[in-house]
Protein backbone atom coordinates (compact mmCIF):
# COMPACT_ATOMS: atom_id res chain seq x y z
CA UNK A 1 0.00 0.00 0.00
CA UNK A 2 1.35 3.45 -0.93
CA UNK A 3 1.40 6.03 1.79
CA UNK A 4 1.07 9.69 1.01
CA UNK A 5 4.79 10.02 1.72
CA UNK A 6 5.58 7.37 -0.92
CA UNK A 7 3.51 9.31 -3.45
CA UNK A 8 5.28 12.56 -2.57
CA UNK A 9 8.69 10.93 -2.83
CA UNK A 10 7.91 9.31 -6.19
CA UNK A 11 6.51 12.60 -7.50
CA UNK A 12 9.62 14.50 -6.43
CA UNK A 13 11.95 11.92 -8.00
CA UNK A 14 9.94 12.01 -11.24
CA UNK A 15 10.00 15.81 -11.29
CA UNK A 16 13.74 15.88 -10.63
CA UNK A 17 14.45 13.32 -13.34
CA UNK A 18 12.29 15.23 -15.81
CA UNK A 19 14.06 18.53 -15.10
CA UNK A 20 17.49 16.93 -15.34
CA UNK A 21 16.48 15.24 -18.58
CA UNK A 22 15.26 18.53 -20.06
CA UNK A 23 18.54 20.16 -19.02
CA UNK A 24 20.22 17.86 -21.57
CA UNK A 25 17.50 17.52 -24.22
CA UNK A 26 17.15 21.25 -24.90
CA UNK A 27 20.90 21.88 -25.36
CA UNK A 28 21.09 18.75 -27.51
CA UNK A 29 18.49 20.24 -29.83
CA UNK A 30 20.25 23.62 -29.92
CA UNK A 31 23.51 21.88 -30.82
CA UNK A 32 21.76 20.40 -33.85
CA UNK A 33 20.27 23.72 -34.97
CA UNK A 34 23.52 25.58 -34.31
CA UNK A 35 25.94 22.82 -35.31
CA UNK A 36 28.50 24.98 -37.15
CA UNK A 37 28.59 27.57 -34.38
CA UNK A 38 29.14 24.83 -31.80
CA UNK A 39 31.95 23.37 -33.91
CA UNK A 40 33.64 26.77 -33.87
CA UNK A 41 33.07 27.21 -30.12
CA UNK A 42 34.51 23.77 -29.34
CA UNK A 43 37.49 24.43 -31.64
CA UNK A 44 38.21 27.65 -29.72
CA UNK A 45 38.33 25.54 -26.53
CA UNK A 46 40.85 23.10 -28.06
CA UNK A 47 38.49 20.12 -28.01
CA UNK A 48 39.99 17.27 -30.05
CA UNK A 49 37.98 15.49 -32.76
CA UNK A 50 35.35 18.22 -32.65
CA UNK A 51 32.77 16.95 -35.13
CA UNK A 52 32.63 13.30 -33.98
CA UNK A 53 32.58 14.37 -30.33
CA UNK A 54 29.85 16.92 -31.01
CA UNK A 55 27.71 14.26 -32.68
CA UNK A 56 28.36 11.91 -29.74
CA UNK A 57 27.44 14.68 -27.31
CA UNK A 58 24.17 15.34 -29.14
CA UNK A 59 23.28 11.64 -29.15
CA UNK A 60 24.06 11.31 -25.45
CA UNK A 61 22.22 14.47 -24.47
CA UNK A 62 19.09 13.54 -26.41
CA UNK A 63 19.09 9.81 -25.72
CA UNK A 64 20.12 9.82 -22.09
CA UNK A 65 18.04 12.92 -21.36
CA UNK A 66 14.92 11.28 -22.81
CA UNK A 67 15.70 8.09 -20.87
CA UNK A 68 15.86 10.05 -17.64
CA UNK A 69 12.50 11.65 -18.35
CA UNK A 70 10.97 8.26 -19.20
CA UNK A 71 12.62 6.49 -16.27
CA UNK A 72 14.31 3.91 -18.51
CA UNK A 73 17.68 2.61 -17.26
CA UNK A 74 17.82 5.62 -14.98
CA UNK A 75 20.95 4.66 -13.06
CA UNK A 76 23.18 4.11 -16.08
CA UNK A 77 21.81 7.11 -17.98
CA UNK A 78 22.34 9.42 -15.01
CA UNK A 79 25.87 8.06 -14.58
CA UNK A 80 26.69 8.57 -18.29
CA UNK A 81 25.34 12.14 -18.20
CA UNK A 82 27.38 12.84 -15.05
CA UNK A 83 30.52 11.77 -16.92
CA UNK A 84 29.56 13.85 -19.95
CA UNK A 85 28.97 16.85 -17.70
CA UNK A 86 32.42 16.45 -16.15
CA UNK A 87 34.16 16.23 -19.54
CA UNK A 88 32.23 19.22 -20.94
CA UNK A 89 33.05 21.23 -17.82
CA UNK A 90 36.77 20.49 -18.03
CA UNK A 91 36.98 21.56 -21.66
CA UNK A 92 34.37 24.28 -22.02
CA UNK A 93 34.44 25.99 -18.61
CA UNK A 94 38.16 25.91 -17.83
CA UNK A 95 38.18 29.09 -15.75
CA UNK A 96 41.56 28.19 -14.24
CA UNK A 97 43.21 28.86 -17.62
CA UNK A 98 41.82 32.40 -17.89
CA UNK A 99 43.01 35.73 -16.62
CA UNK A 100 41.15 37.38 -13.76
CA UNK A 101 38.02 39.16 -14.83
CA UNK A 102 34.35 38.86 -15.65
CA UNK A 103 34.79 36.03 -18.17
CA UNK A 104 36.74 33.94 -15.66
CA UNK A 105 34.10 34.55 -12.98
CA UNK A 106 31.37 33.57 -15.45
CA UNK A 107 33.14 30.34 -16.43
CA UNK A 108 33.83 29.48 -12.79
CA UNK A 109 30.12 29.92 -12.05
CA UNK A 110 29.24 27.65 -15.00
CA UNK A 111 31.76 25.06 -13.83
CA UNK A 112 30.37 25.04 -10.29
CA UNK A 113 26.79 24.88 -11.62
CA UNK A 114 27.76 21.89 -13.73
CA UNK A 115 29.31 20.18 -10.71
CA UNK A 116 25.98 20.66 -8.91
CA UNK A 117 24.13 19.13 -11.88
CA UNK A 118 26.62 16.28 -11.84
CA UNK A 119 25.95 15.81 -8.12
CA UNK A 120 22.22 15.66 -8.82
CA UNK A 121 22.76 13.04 -11.51
CA UNK A 122 24.94 10.94 -9.22
CA UNK A 123 22.30 11.24 -6.53
CA UNK A 124 19.59 10.07 -8.94
CA UNK A 125 21.82 7.16 -9.95
CA UNK A 126 22.31 6.29 -6.30
CA UNK A 127 18.72 6.50 -5.06
CA UNK A 128 16.96 4.91 -8.04
CA UNK A 129 15.48 1.56 -6.97
CA UNK A 130 16.90 -1.42 -8.87
CA UNK A 131 13.51 -2.20 -10.41
CA UNK A 132 13.58 1.20 -12.17
CA UNK A 133 17.21 0.97 -13.18
Buried (B, 14 or more C-beta within 10 A) or exposed (E): EEEEEEEEEEEEBEEBBBEBBBBBBEBBBBBBEEBEEBBEBBEEBEBEEBEEBBEEBBEBBBBBBBBBBEBEBBBBBBBBBBEBBBEBBEBBBBBEEBEEEEEBEEBBEBBEEBBEBBEBBBBBBEBBEEEBB
